[in-house]
Amino acid sequence: MNRKHIVTFVLVILLLLVGIIGILFYSNKEEKSLVTEPSRYNASEEIAIATSLLKQGEKASLIQEQKTLKKTYYLAIQGMSDMETNQKVIDLLEQYDYKATFFLPGILAVEDSRMIERVNQGEFEIGSNSLQASPHMEKFTQQELIEDFASTNKILTQLTSVQRPILQCNATEYSVALREAAYASGNDKILISKHFLNYQSFHTYGQVEDYIANLDRGSILTYKLSGSLDALEYNKEEESISENQIDGDDDIGQNKI
């Protein structure tokens, strides 16, 4: 089976896996709270430092798609599902030797330590999906952003070996104010993706084949393990900012197509 067929197969299995197992999780998902070992994850000091650093005005850089001659794409797994689905997603990626960056919400990361252990031990990168995977975070105040980002980073650094994780928010416009808050909180880079999928994105194998065939080389593909796609995530236009585009040495997984 060639690599393009494997890409298609992996996507199809992801769609079926999350669609069948995860649909009950989505419909019965309850609000979660961080109650485990609160002192371990207390980020008061980190929030104070970030608030002070905010005055410097430095911004997180943006990682974007870059057209390339290499037959590669970049896979981001955003959010978390139920424990069984999380484990099977990792099994699938490991079985086909696929690299990915997992963008994890801080609170859910605490509640599924088995997934965090496996992601941390495997050949995957770990990024931040904010504390509760909140959408439209450009509407938050800078102080609210710092409290969210710094708290998430505290959790991820306690649970994994990651330091200053890449950030990807849900359905969010990355304003200057947000990028300043992210950098001050410990997120040097923000991932920009134009391609968002979830278990509802396709209905047939042929649709997946067509989608993969039309992907530009170097595309950043984000697969959402939970929630519906937001209006911002449909047919997302190419960002106009050109700084810090992905190259072959950046720290998000590449896969050959």
N, C-alpha and C positions, 0 to 999 in steps of 0.2 A: 504494500500500500504506500503510494507516494505521500509526500508531506502535505500537499494541498488536500488530498483525500482525508488525511488524518485530522487536519484542521476542521474540515467539515464534520467528520465523525465526532470529534470532541465537542463541537458546538451542539450537535444534535443530542448527544448524550446529556450534556449539561441542561439543555432545554427540557428533555424528558425527565431527567432526574429531579430538577427543581420544580417542574410543573406538576409531577405526580406526588412527590413527597412533600414539597414545600408549600403546596397550595393550602393545606390544612393549617400550616404554621402561620401563613399570612392572614388567614381569616380569623384566627383565634389569638393573634399576637396581643399581648397585654403590655401596658406601660411597665418598664423595668426601672429599678433604682439600685444605686451602688450601696450595698449594705455589707459586703464581705471585707473584713480587715480594713476598716476605714482609715486607720492611722497609716497603714502602708501606702495608701494612695492619696494621702493628704498633700495637695499641691500648693498650699498657702505660700510657701517660700518661693516656688517657681513662678507663681502668679505675681508676687511682689517684684521679683527680678524682671519679669517680662514687662510689667507696667513701667518700670524705670527705663528699660531699654527702648520702649516705644518712642521716647522723646528723640531718639537718634534718627528716626525717620527712614531706616533701611527697610527694604521690601523683599519679600520672598520672590525668587525668580520663577519663571513659568517654563515648564517642560512641555513642548508641543510636538506635533507630528512634523516630520521633515521628509520630503520626498527623497527617495534613495534608489539606487540601482540594485541594492541587495533585496533578495526575496525574503523580507522579514516583516513581522508585525509585533506589536507589544500588547500583551494581555494584562488587563487590570481586573481583579475580582473585587467588587465593591460590596461591603456589608457582610452580614452573616445570616444564615438560615437556622433551622433546628439542628441539633447536634448530629443526628444521623446524616442529614444532607451535607453538612460541613465536611464530615469525614469522607463521604463518598466523592465529593468534589476533589479533595486532595488525592484520594486513591486514583481517580481518573487522570489527573495531571501527572502524577508520578508514573502511572502505567505507560503513558505515551511520552514521557520525558519532556513535558512542557513547562516552561518557565512562566511565572506570573508574579505580579505584585498584589498582595492581599491588603486592601484598605479596610481597616477594622474599626468599628465603633468602640470607644473605650469601655463603656458599660457592658456591652455584650461580650467583649474580650475577657472580662473578669469572670463572666458566667459560663464560659465554655473553655476552660483551661486546656482540655485535651486538644482542641483545634489549635490553640496558640502554641502548644508544645510541638505539634507536628509541623506546623508552618515554620516555626523557628528552627527546627532540626533539619528540615528539608532545604532544597535549593530554591527557596522562594524569598522575595523581598517582602518586608512588612511596612505598610504606610498607615497614616491616620485618616479615618473617615469621620472625624470629630467625635464628641462624646456620645451623642445619641443619633448620629447620622441625620442631623437636622437639615432640612432644605432651606434655600433662600437665606443663607447666612450673611449675605451682603446687607440685610436689614438689621443685623445685630449692631449694637454699639461696639466700639473697639474694646471696651472693658469686658463686655460679655464675650466677645471673641477670644480675648486673652484667657479668661477663666475657662472657657470650653477647650481651647487648643492646648493650654498648659496642663490642664487636668488629664486630657487624653494622653498627652506625651508622657506624663508621669506614670500612668498605667502601663503604657506600652514599654517604657524603659524598665519598669519593674518586672514585667512578665517575659520580656524578650531581650535579645542582645542589641536591638536597634537603638541608635542614638540620632536625634534630630530627624525624625521620619519625614518622608515625602507626604504631602497633604493632598487629599482629593475630597471635596465636599459634595453633597448631594444637591443637584439642581441649583447651583450658586453662581452668580456673576462675581468674578474676582476683582473687586474694586481695589483702588490704591489703599484705602483704609483697612480692608481685610488683609491685604498682602503685608502691610506694616505690622498688623497684629500677629499674623502667622510667623513672620520672621522673629519678632520679639519673643514669641512663645517657644521657639525652637524648631520651626518648620522652615528650612532654608528654601525648599522647592515645592511648587504646586504643579500637579499633573493636569494638563488640559486634554480632554478627549472629545472628539466629534462623533464617536460611534458608541451608542449605548444600547444594550440588549437586556432583555429579561426572558423569563420562561414563556411569555406571551408573544414574543417577537416573530416567530415563524410557526407555520402550520404543517409544512411538508419538508421533506428532505431536499427536494428540488429548490425550494426557496432559500435554504441555507447555502446550497451550492452556488446559486446565482449571487447571493450576497458576498460570499467569499471571493468569487471570481471578479467582482467589481471593486473589491477593496484595493486602495492604493498601497503600494509597497511602503512600509514604514508607518502604517496606520496604527493608531492607539485605539484598541478595542476594549471597552468597559462592559463587563457582564455583571449585572446587579443581582445579587442573591436574594434580595428582599425588596418588596415595594414595587409600585408601578412606575413607569417612566413619566417624568414631568414634561410639560410643554417645552422647557428649555433643552430637553434631551432628545427631542425629535428633530431630525434633519439639522443638526447644529451647524451653524456657519463656521467657516474657518476663522480662527482668531487672527486679528491684525498684528498682534505683538509678535515680534520675530526673535526676541532674545532667548538664549538658553534652550534652543531646540534640541531634541534628542539626537545624540549621535551614537555610534557603536559602543562607546565606553560608558554611557550613562548607566545609572543604577536602577533600571527597570528592565525586567526580563525580555529578551528578544526570542522570537521563534521563527524558524525558517519555514517558508511556505513552498 
